[in-house]
Amino acid sequence: MNNLSSFVHLHFDKSAAELGDIEKRVLAKAHERKIISTDINAALKAESSFGERMADAIARVGGSWGFITTFLVFLVVWCAINTVVLATGAFDPYPFIFLNLVLSMIAAIQAPIIMMSQNRQAERDRFEAAKDYEVNLKAELEVLSLHQKIDMQVLTEIAAMREDINRLAARLDK
């Protein structure tokens, strides 16, 4: 394996020109004996903008039991204040129209933010799958290289044994 094209020829049934970008990158790293695995969390965190990090934080809080519990308490307190405590002068009497408006506005803002976070999660999953593919491909190439080395060693030993057998047979014939 003196150069990359012989390395490609040994492990694939196609030429180097027919390989995709990922395969070429993995083959080059394998040929150079370099590591291709990376910390996915650090790579994605370095590339994310402030808005993306904020959307993730809001989705993380909005999808937690703490938020749900706190919001339920808020709703119960709101309803209690406007029905029992302020029975005569409630600022939002029974059908709670103002509360409905507030909830609608929160939902209108929170839904797209959560969707942005879900899109980022899908992007993260695709990135992670691509990295997994690269690592698996490199591992497979390394296993194939080890098989080749072992096969070459076995063939060398068999050739040496044949020479020894032929030499011994020649001595016995004399």
C-alpha positions as CSV (number, residue, x, y, z in Angstrom):
1,M,0.0,0.0,0.0
2,N,2.4,2.6,-1.2
3,N,-0.2,5.1,-2.3
4,L,-3.8,5.9,-1.9
5,S,-5.0,4.5,-5.2
6,S,-3.6,1.0,-4.3
7,F,-5.2,1.4,-0.9
8,V,-8.6,2.1,-2.6
9,H,-8.1,-0.8,-5.0
10,L,-7.5,-3.2,-2.2
11,H,-10.7,-2.2,-0.3
12,F,-13.2,-1.2,-2.9
13,D,-14.4,-2.7,-6.2
14,K,-14.2,0.7,-7.9
15,S,-11.7,3.4,-8.7
16,A,-10.8,6.4,-6.5
17,A,-12.7,8.6,-9.0
18,E,-15.9,6.7,-8.4
19,L,-15.8,7.2,-4.6
20,G,-17.9,9.8,-2.8
21,D,-16.5,12.6,-0.8
22,I,-17.1,10.8,2.6
23,E,-15.4,7.7,1.4
24,K,-12.4,9.6,0.0
25,R,-12.0,11.5,3.3
26,V,-12.3,8.3,5.3
27,L,-9.8,6.5,3.1
28,A,-7.3,9.3,3.3
29,K,-7.6,9.3,7.1
30,A,-7.3,5.5,7.3
31,H,-4.2,5.6,4.9
32,E,-2.6,8.3,7.1
33,R,-3.5,6.4,10.3
34,K,-5.4,9.3,11.7
35,I,-8.5,9.4,13.9
36,I,-11.8,10.6,12.3
37,S,-14.1,10.5,15.3
38,T,-15.1,13.8,16.8
39,D,-17.1,15.1,19.8
40,I,-20.4,15.8,18.1
41,N,-21.7,17.9,21.0
42,A,-18.7,20.2,20.8
43,A,-18.8,20.4,17.0
44,L,-22.5,21.4,17.0
45,K,-22.2,23.8,19.9
46,A,-19.4,25.6,18.1
47,E,-21.5,26.1,15.0
48,S,-24.8,27.1,16.7
49,S,-25.9,30.7,16.8
50,F,-27.2,32.6,19.8
51,G,-30.8,32.2,18.5
52,E,-30.4,28.5,18.0
53,R,-29.1,28.0,21.5
54,M,-31.9,30.2,22.8
55,A,-34.5,28.1,20.9
56,D,-33.0,24.9,22.4
57,A,-33.1,26.3,25.9
58,I,-36.8,27.4,25.5
59,A,-37.7,24.0,24.1
60,R,-35.9,22.3,27.0
61,V,-37.7,24.4,29.6
62,G,-41.1,24.3,27.8
63,G,-40.9,20.5,27.5
64,S,-40.1,19.9,31.2
65,W,-42.3,18.7,34.0
66,G,-41.2,21.7,36.0
67,F,-42.7,24.0,33.4
68,I,-45.9,22.0,33.1
69,T,-46.4,22.0,36.9
70,T,-45.6,25.7,37.3
71,F,-48.0,26.6,34.4
72,L,-50.8,24.4,36.0
73,V,-50.3,26.2,39.3
74,F,-50.4,29.6,37.4
75,L,-53.7,28.6,35.7
76,V,-55.2,27.4,39.0
77,V,-54.1,30.6,40.8
78,W,-55.4,32.8,37.9
79,C,-58.8,31.1,38.0
80,A,-59.0,31.2,41.8
81,I,-58.2,34.9,41.9
82,N,-60.7,35.8,39.2
83,T,-63.5,33.6,40.6
84,V,-63.2,33.5,44.4
85,V,-60.9,36.3,45.6
86,L,-62.0,39.0,43.3
87,A,-65.6,37.8,43.0
88,T,-67.0,41.3,42.5
89,G,-64.1,43.1,40.8
90,A,-62.4,40.4,38.8
91,F,-60.1,41.7,36.1
92,D,-60.8,38.6,34.0
93,P,-64.2,37.1,34.9
94,Y,-65.4,33.6,34.3
95,P,-64.9,32.7,30.6
96,F,-61.4,34.1,31.2
97,I,-61.1,35.8,27.9
98,F,-57.9,37.6,28.8
99,L,-56.4,34.3,30.0
100,N,-57.3,32.7,26.6
101,L,-55.6,35.6,24.8
102,V,-52.4,35.2,26.9
103,L,-52.4,31.4,26.4
104,S,-52.9,31.9,22.6
105,M,-50.0,34.4,22.4
106,I,-47.7,32.1,24.4
107,A,-48.7,29.1,22.1
108,A,-48.1,31.3,19.0
109,I,-44.6,32.2,20.2
110,Q,-43.6,28.9,21.7
111,A,-44.7,26.6,18.9
112,P,-42.3,27.9,16.2
113,I,-39.5,28.1,18.7
114,I,-40.1,24.4,19.6
115,M,-40.2,23.6,15.9
116,M,-36.9,25.3,15.4
117,S,-35.4,23.2,18.1
118,Q,-36.9,20.1,16.6
119,N,-35.4,21.0,13.2
120,R,-32.0,21.4,14.9
121,Q,-32.4,18.1,16.6
122,A,-33.1,16.5,13.2
123,E,-30.0,18.2,11.8
124,R,-28.0,16.9,14.8
125,D,-29.3,13.4,14.1
126,R,-28.3,13.6,10.5
127,F,-24.8,14.9,11.5
128,E,-24.4,12.1,14.0
129,A,-25.5,9.5,11.5
130,A,-22.9,10.8,9.0
131,K,-20.2,10.7,11.7
132,D,-21.3,7.1,12.7
133,Y,-21.0,6.1,9.0
134,E,-17.5,7.5,8.8
135,V,-16.4,5.8,11.9
136,N,-18.0,2.5,10.9
137,L,-16.4,2.7,7.4
138,K,-13.0,3.4,8.9
139,A,-13.4,0.5,11.3
140,E,-14.4,-1.8,8.5
141,L,-11.3,-0.7,6.5
142,E,-9.1,-1.3,9.4
143,V,-10.5,-4.8,9.9
144,L,-10.0,-5.5,6.2
145,S,-6.4,-4.3,6.5
146,L,-5.8,-6.6,9.4
147,H,-7.3,-9.5,7.6
148,Q,-5.0,-8.8,4.6
149,K,-2.0,-8.6,6.9
150,I,-2.9,-11.8,8.6
151,D,-3.5,-13.5,5.2
152,M,-0.1,-12.3,4.0
153,Q,1.6,-13.6,7.2
154,V,-0.1,-17.0,6.8
155,L,1.0,-17.2,3.1
156,T,4.5,-16.3,4.1
157,E,4.6,-19.0,6.8
158,I,3.1,-21.6,4.4
159,A,5.8,-20.7,1.8
160,A,8.5,-21.0,4.4
161,M,7.1,-24.4,5.5
162,R,7.1,-25.6,1.9
163,E,10.7,-24.7,1.5
164,D,11.5,-26.5,4.7
165,I,9.6,-29.6,3.6
166,N,11.3,-29.5,0.1
167,R,14.7,-29.1,1.8
168,L,14.0,-32.0,4.2
169,A,12.7,-34.2,1.3
170,A,15.8,-33.4,-0.7
171,R,18.0,-34.5,2.3
172,L,16.0,-37.8,2.6
173,D,16.4,-38.5,-1.1
174,K,20.2,-38.3,-0.8
